[in-house]
Amino acid sequence: MIDFIYTAKDKQTGEVRKGKISADSKNSAAGILNEKQLYPIKIELASEAEPIWKKTAFGSGVKAKDRVIFTRQLSTLVKAGLPITQALNTSIEQVNNPKFKSTLQKIATSVEGGQSLASSFAQYPALFNHIFISLVDAGEQSGTLDESLLRLADQQEKEQAVLGKVRGALVYPAIVFVVIIGVVVFMVTTVLPQVGTLYTELGQKLPLLTSALLAVSKAIINFWYLFLLLLALMVIGLRIGIKTPRGRKIWDNFKLHVPLFSPLFKKVYAARFTRTLSSLVNSGVPLLRSLKIAGESVDNVVVQSIIDKAAEKVKTGESLSSALEGHDEIVKLVPQMIRVGEESGSLGSMLEKVATFFEEEVDQTVKNLSAIIEPIMIVFLGVVVLFIVVAVLFPIYSLVNLIGTTGGGAGGTGGI
């Protein structure tokens, strides 16, 4: 059974009611509501009805690795000739994640009730995206479900490998940035106040730079909880803002033009697009539908918009390669290699080769980025530390000179 959230109107009183109901499908849910003298206004999956803050703060609770293992096992069992329901139940027994297992059991129940495997997966979009569902659907219709599932498992593994490399490239700068923040906070809240106290005791005026940092120090010490709250609100606000259409477009456009990292992002998007498109085309999914799904898989609305416009041109008879040309957001090699595939009649295999090439390019770009970022971050860290050290040592040096001058003057007077 599947959980649905409904909004319905009572046929007798006219009162609008909201609630949760379990059924095999939306049609079944509507039938149950009608039996209860409720006219359904809106019925949606419980997973889709979660508030945006919840979707932002928490994931699906299922790791990509769990999906890969399940998909590969299901492919093996289907290829061995087991009925789909038996293959599903056997694969589910191997799943350790309780949440994933519960969802898969509901999917198995839906299949046993007569629903197709693709439509059963489609009821849980948070776990199974359009690519997954389309490949399963194509496999069911063509009788090559085992091959489609195997392609899915391979694609998910390669996608995770690419993501892992990108995250790896971002880990080092993040660690160095945290170290910089830690050093600055320590010196500003521990060392600098001692210098300020010393100047106050001697009745001297602090240099402007040191005074400004001392004011920041006092603010951090006295209102640290406000700074933490502000930081948390900024992070939450940013994540929610990115979920909005305008915020998402700004963020995705930024990734395509940010210095140093934009070539990496473009290659990642090229790898995703070509890998997904090759899997769909090789599974027999029509090109226009494949383009729509592949565009969504890129996970960048700017690039997706370009692909959608290209699909419209393809619909009018233009070749895909020419439709993708002339866009800086698309790596030039992509339309060039697609043209070769179109001319040779082997678009699917050519896309697969292009995807493999860009996946290797991502690996090399990550290594190059690491070599570039390391000295930049070291220099940046040095500049920040130097700034703080100057703010601390300059007043100390001034005090030493002041005490030396005073001591020298007092010594001369005593001699007279």
C-alpha positions as CSV (number, residue, x, y, z in Angstrom):
1,M,0.0,0.0,0.0
2,I,1.1,3.6,-0.7
3,D,0.5,6.6,1.5
4,F,-1.3,9.6,0.0
5,I,-2.2,13.1,1.3
6,Y,-5.6,14.2,0.2
7,T,-7.8,17.3,0.2
8,A,-11.5,16.4,-0.2
9,K,-14.9,18.0,0.1
10,D,-17.6,16.3,2.2
11,K,-20.6,15.7,-0.2
12,Q,-23.1,16.2,2.6
13,T,-21.8,19.2,4.6
14,G,-19.6,20.8,2.0
15,E,-16.8,20.9,4.5
16,V,-13.2,20.7,3.1
17,R,-11.1,18.0,4.8
18,K,-7.5,17.0,4.7
19,G,-5.9,13.8,5.7
20,K,-3.8,10.8,4.9
21,I,-4.9,7.6,3.2
22,S,-3.2,4.3,2.1
23,A,-4.1,2.7,-1.3
24,D,-2.6,0.9,-4.2
25,S,-2.8,3.9,-6.5
26,K,-4.3,7.4,-6.8
27,N,-7.4,6.0,-8.5
28,S,-7.8,3.6,-5.7
29,A,-7.4,6.4,-3.2
30,A,-10.1,8.4,-5.0
31,G,-12.4,5.4,-4.9
32,I,-12.0,5.0,-1.2
33,L,-12.7,8.7,-0.6
34,N,-15.9,8.5,-2.8
35,E,-17.1,5.5,-0.7
36,K,-16.7,7.8,2.4
37,Q,-18.9,10.4,0.7
38,L,-15.8,12.7,0.1
39,Y,-15.2,14.4,-3.2
40,P,-11.4,14.4,-3.9
41,I,-10.0,17.8,-4.7
42,K,-6.3,16.9,-4.6
43,I,-4.4,13.6,-4.0
44,E,-0.7,13.5,-4.0
45,L,2.0,11.1,-2.7
46,A,2.9,11.7,0.9
47,S,6.6,11.9,-0.1
48,E,5.8,14.8,-2.5
49,A,3.7,16.7,0.1
50,E,6.6,17.3,2.5
51,P,7.3,21.0,3.3
52,I,10.3,22.6,1.5
53,W,12.2,23.0,4.8
54,K,12.0,19.3,5.5
55,K,13.2,18.4,2.0
56,T,16.0,20.9,2.3
57,A,17.2,19.7,5.7
58,F,16.9,16.0,5.2
59,G,17.6,13.6,2.3
60,S,15.7,10.5,1.3
61,G,17.6,8.5,3.9
62,V,18.8,6.1,1.3
63,K,22.4,6.0,0.0
64,A,23.1,5.8,-3.7
65,K,25.2,2.7,-2.9
66,D,22.1,0.9,-1.6
67,R,20.2,1.6,-4.8
68,V,23.1,0.4,-7.0
69,I,23.4,-2.9,-5.1
70,F,19.6,-3.4,-5.2
71,T,19.5,-2.6,-9.0
72,R,22.4,-4.9,-9.8
73,Q,21.0,-7.8,-7.7
74,L,17.5,-7.4,-9.4
75,S,19.1,-7.4,-12.8
76,T,21.0,-10.6,-12.0
77,L,17.8,-12.4,-10.8
78,V,15.7,-11.2,-13.7
79,K,18.4,-12.4,-16.1
80,A,18.4,-15.8,-14.3
81,G,14.8,-16.2,-15.4
82,L,13.0,-15.5,-12.0
83,P,9.5,-14.0,-12.2
84,I,9.6,-10.2,-11.4
85,T,7.8,-10.5,-8.1
86,Q,10.1,-13.3,-6.9
87,A,13.1,-11.4,-8.1
88,L,11.9,-8.3,-6.2
89,N,11.2,-10.1,-3.0
90,T,14.6,-11.9,-3.1
91,S,16.4,-8.6,-3.7
92,I,14.5,-6.9,-0.9
93,E,15.7,-9.6,1.6
94,Q,19.3,-8.4,0.9
95,V,18.5,-4.8,1.7
96,N,19.7,-3.6,5.2
97,N,18.4,0.0,5.2
98,P,15.0,-0.2,7.0
99,K,13.5,2.8,5.2
100,F,14.6,1.6,1.8
101,K,13.4,-1.9,2.6
102,S,10.0,-0.6,3.6
103,T,9.6,1.3,0.4
104,L,10.7,-1.6,-1.7
105,Q,8.1,-3.8,0.0
106,K,5.4,-1.4,-0.9
107,I,6.7,-1.4,-4.5
108,A,6.6,-5.3,-4.5
109,T,3.0,-5.2,-3.3
110,S,2.1,-2.7,-6.1
111,V,3.6,-5.1,-8.7
112,E,1.8,-8.1,-7.2
113,G,-1.4,-6.0,-7.5
114,G,-0.9,-5.7,-11.3
115,Q,1.0,-2.5,-11.6
116,S,4.1,-2.4,-13.9
117,L,7.5,-2.2,-12.3
118,A,8.1,1.3,-13.8
119,S,4.8,2.8,-12.5
120,S,5.5,1.2,-9.1
121,F,8.9,2.9,-8.9
122,A,7.4,6.2,-10.2
123,Q,5.3,6.4,-7.0
124,Y,8.5,7.2,-5.1
125,P,10.2,10.1,-7.0
126,A,12.4,11.0,-4.1
127,L,14.1,7.6,-4.5
128,F,13.8,6.8,-8.2
129,N,14.3,9.6,-10.7
130,H,13.0,10.0,-14.3
131,I,16.1,8.2,-15.7
132,F,15.5,5.2,-13.5
133,I,11.8,5.0,-14.3
134,S,12.3,5.5,-18.1
135,L,15.0,2.9,-18.4
136,V,12.9,0.4,-16.4
137,D,9.9,1.2,-18.6
138,A,11.9,0.8,-21.8
139,G,13.2,-2.5,-20.5
140,E,9.8,-3.8,-19.7
141,Q,8.4,-2.8,-23.1
142,S,11.3,-4.3,-25.1
143,G,11.7,-7.4,-23.0
144,T,15.2,-6.5,-22.0
145,L,14.6,-5.5,-18.3
146,D,17.8,-7.2,-17.1
147,E,19.9,-5.2,-19.5
148,S,18.2,-1.9,-18.6
149,L,18.7,-2.6,-14.9
150,L,22.4,-3.4,-15.5
151,R,22.8,-0.1,-17.5
152,L,21.2,1.7,-14.5
153,A,23.5,0.1,-12.0
154,D,26.6,1.0,-14.1
155,Q,25.3,4.5,-14.7
156,Q,24.6,5.1,-11.0
157,E,28.1,3.8,-10.1
158,K,29.8,6.1,-12.6
159,E,27.7,9.1,-11.5
160,Q,28.7,8.5,-7.9
161,A,32.4,8.2,-8.9
162,V,32.2,11.6,-10.6
163,L,30.5,13.2,-7.7
164,G,33.1,11.7,-5.3
165,K,35.9,13.3,-7.3
166,V,34.2,16.7,-7.4
167,R,33.6,16.6,-3.6
168,G,37.2,15.6,-3.2
169,A,38.4,18.7,-5.1
170,L,36.3,20.9,-2.7
171,V,37.4,19.2,0.5
172,Y,40.9,20.7,0.7
173,P,39.8,24.4,0.2
174,A,37.0,23.8,2.8
175,I,39.5,22.5,5.4
176,V,41.9,25.3,4.8
177,F,39.1,27.8,5.1
178,V,38.0,26.3,8.5
179,V,41.6,26.5,9.7
180,I,41.8,30.2,8.7
181,I,38.6,30.9,10.6
182,G,39.9,29.1,13.6
183,V,43.2,31.0,13.6
184,V,41.5,34.3,13.2
185,V,38.9,33.6,16.0
186,F,41.6,32.4,18.4
187,M,43.9,35.4,17.9
188,V,41.1,37.9,17.9
189,T,39.4,36.5,21.0
190,T,42.4,35.4,23.1
191,V,45.6,37.3,22.1
192,L,44.2,40.7,21.1
193,P,42.2,41.4,24.3
194,Q,45.4,41.0,26.3
195,V,47.1,43.7,24.2
196,G,44.1,46.0,24.7
197,T,44.2,45.5,28.4
198,L,47.9,46.4,28.5
199,Y,47.4,49.6,26.5
200,T,44.5,50.5,28.8
201,E,46.7,50.1,31.9
202,L,49.4,52.3,30.4
203,G,46.8,54.9,29.4
204,Q,47.9,54.7,25.7
205,K,45.8,54.9,22.6
206,L,45.5,51.8,20.4
207,P,46.3,51.9,16.6
208,L,43.2,52.2,14.4
209,L,43.6,48.6,13.0
210,T,44.0,47.1,16.4
211,S,41.0,49.1,17.8
212,A,38.8,47.9,15.0
213,L,39.8,44.2,15.5
214,L,39.4,44.7,19.3
215,A,35.8,45.9,18.7
216,V,35.1,42.8,16.6
217,S,36.7,40.7,19.4
218,K,34.4,42.1,22.1
219,A,31.4,41.5,19.8
220,I,32.3,37.9,19.3
221,I,33.0,37.2,22.9
222,N,29.8,38.9,24.2
223,F,27.4,37.9,21.4
224,W,28.9,34.6,20.1
225,Y,25.5,33.0,20.1
226,L,24.1,35.7,17.8
227,F,26.9,35.1,15.3
228,L,26.1,31.3,15.4
229,L,22.4,32.0,14.9
230,L,23.1,34.4,12.1
231,L,25.4,31.8,10.4
232,A,22.7,29.1,10.8
233,L,20.1,31.4,9.3
234,M,22.3,32.3,6.4
235,V,23.0,28.6,5.6
236,I,19.3,27.7,5.9
237,G,18.2,30.8,3.9
238,L,20.8,29.9,1.2
239,R,19.6,26.3,0.9
240,I,15.9,27.3,0.8
241,G,16.7,30.2,-1.7
242,I,18.4,27.7,-4.1
243,K,15.2,25.7,-4.1
244,T,13.3,28.6,-5.6
245,P,13.3,28.9,-9.5
246,R,15.1,32.3,-9.5
247,G,17.6,31.3,-6.8
248,R,18.4,28.0,-8.5
249,K,19.0,29.8,-11.8
250,I,21.4,32.3,-10.2
251,W,23.3,29.5,-8.4
252,D,23.5,27.3,-11.5
253,N,24.7,30.2,-13.6
254,F,27.3,31.0,-11.0
255,K,28.7,27.5,-11.2
256,L,29.1,27.8,-14.9
257,H,31.2,31.0,-14.6
258,V,33.0,30.8,-11.2
259,P,36.8,31.1,-11.7
260,L,38.9,27.9,-11.5
261,F,35.9,25.6,-11.0
262,S,33.7,26.4,-14.0
263,P,35.6,24.0,-16.4
264,L,35.2,21.2,-13.9
265,F,31.4,21.8,-13.6
266,K,31.0,22.0,-17.4
267,K,32.8,18.6,-17.8
268,V,30.7,17.1,-15.0
269,Y,27.5,18.2,-16.8
270,A,28.8,16.9,-20.2
271,A,29.5,13.5,-18.6
272,R,26.0,13.4,-17.0
273,F,24.3,14.4,-20.2
274,T,26.1,12.0,-22.5
275,R,26.0,9.1,-20.1
276,T,22.3,9.4,-19.5
277,L,21.5,10.0,-23.1
278,S,23.5,7.0,-24.2
279,S,21.8,4.8,-21.7
280,L,18.3,5.9,-22.8
281,V,19.1,5.8,-26.5
282,N,20.7,2.3,-26.2
283,S,17.6,1.1,-24.3
284,G,15.3,2.2,-27.1
285,V,13.8,5.3,-25.6
286,P,12.7,7.8,-28.3
287,L,15.3,10.6,-28.8
288,L,13.0,13.5,-27.8
289,R,11.9,11.9,-24.6
290,S,15.6,10.9,-24.0
291,L,16.7,14.5,-24.4
292,K,14.1,15.7,-21.9
293,I,15.2,13.2,-19.3
294,A,18.9,13.7,-20.0
295,G,18.4,17.5,-19.6
296,E,16.9,17.0,-16.2
297,S,19.7,14.6,-15.2
298,V,22.3,17.4,-15.7
299,D,21.0,19.1,-12.5
300,N,21.7,22.6,-13.8
301,V,18.7,24.6,-15.0
302,V,20.7,26.8,-17.3
303,V,22.2,23.8,-19.2
304,Q,18.8,22.0,-19.1
305,S,17.2,25.1,-20.8
306,I,19.7,24.8,-23.6
307,I,19.0,21.1,-24.0
308,D,15.2,21.7,-24.0
309,K,15.6,24.3,-26.7
310,A,17.8,21.9,-28.7
311,A,15.1,19.2,-28.4
312,E,12.5,21.7,-29.9
313,K,14.9,22.2,-32.8
314,V,15.3,18.5,-33.3
315,K,11.5,18.2,-33.4
316,T,11.5,20.5,-36.4
317,G,14.0,18.4,-38.2
318,E,17.4,19.9,-37.2
319,S,20.2,17.6,-36.2
320,L,21.0,17.4,-32.4
321,S,24.6,18.3,-33.0
322,S,23.8,21.6,-34.7
323,A,21.1,22.4,-32.2
324,L,23.7,22.1,-29.4
325,E,26.3,24.3,-31.1
326,G,27.0,27.9,-30.2
327,H,26.6,27.7,-26.4
328,D,29.5,28.4,-24.1
329,E,27.8,26.3,-21.4
330,I,28.1,23.2,-23.5
331,V,31.7,21.8,-24.0
332,K,32.4,22.1,-27.8
333,L,33.5,18.5,-28.0
334,V,29.9,17.3,-27.2
335,P,28.2,18.5,-30.4
336,Q,31.3,17.6,-32.5
337,M,31.2,13.9,-31.3
338,I,27.4,13.7,-31.6
339,R,27.7,14.8,-35.2
340,V,30.2,11.9,-35.8
341,G,27.7,9.5,-34.2
342,E,24.8,10.9,-36.3
343,E,26.7,10.6,-39.5
344,S,27.9,7.1,-38.7
345,G,24.5,5.9,-37.5
346,S,26.0,4.9,-34.1
347,L,24.8,7.7,-31.8
348,G,24.3,5.5,-28.7
349,S,27.8,4.0,-28.8
350,M,29.4,7.4,-29.6
351,L,27.6,9.0,-26.7
352,E,28.9,6.3,-24.4
353,K,32.5,6.9,-25.6
354,V,32.1,10.7,-25.0
355,A,30.7,10.0,-21.5
356,T,33.7,7.8,-20.7
357,F,36.1,10.5,-22.0
358,F,34.5,13.3,-19.9
359,E,34.5,11.1,-16.8
360,E,38.3,10.6,-17.2
361,E,38.6,14.4,-17.9
362,V,36.8,15.1,-14.6
363,D,39.4,13.0,-12.8
364,Q,42.3,14.8,-14.5
365,T,40.7,18.3,-13.9
366,V,40.3,17.5,-10.2
367,K,44.0,16.6,-9.9
368,N,45.0,19.8,-11.8
369,L,42.7,21.9,-9.5
370,S,44.3,20.4,-6.4
371,A,47.7,21.4,-7.7
372,I,46.5,25.0,-8.4
373,I,44.4,25.5,-5.3
374,E,47.0,24.4,-2.7
375,P,49.5,27.2,-3.3
376,I,46.7,29.8,-3.6
377,M,45.2,28.7,-0.3
378,I,48.6,28.7,1.4
379,V,49.2,32.3,0.2
380,F,45.7,33.4,1.3
381,L,46.2,31.8,4.7
382,G,49.6,33.6,5.0
383,V,48.1,36.9,4.2
384,V,45.3,36.6,6.7
385,V,47.6,35.4,9.5
386,L,50.0,38.3,8.6
387,F,47.2,40.8,8.9
388,I,46.3,39.5,12.3
389,V,49.9,39.3,13.5
390,V,50.5,42.9,12.4
391,A,47.4,44.0,14.3
392,V,48.8,42.3,17.4
393,L,52.5,42.9,17.2
394,F,52.5,46.5,16.0
395,P,51.0,47.8,19.2
396,I,53.4,45.6,21.3
397,Y,56.3,47.0,19.3
398,S,55.0,50.5,19.9
399,L,54.8,49.8,23.6
400,V,58.3,48.5,23.8
401,N,59.6,51.7,22.0
402,L,57.5,53.8,24.4
403,I,58.8,52.1,27.5
404,G,62.4,52.3,26.1
405,T,62.0,56.0,25.5
406,T,60.5,56.6,28.9
407,G,63.2,54.6,30.6
408,G,65.9,56.4,28.7
409,G,64.5,59.8,29.7
410,A,64.2,58.8,33.4
411,G,67.8,57.5,33.4
412,G,69.1,60.8,32.0
413,T,67.3,62.9,34.7
414,G,68.6,60.7,37.5
415,G,72.2,61.3,36.2
416,I,71.8,65.1,36.5
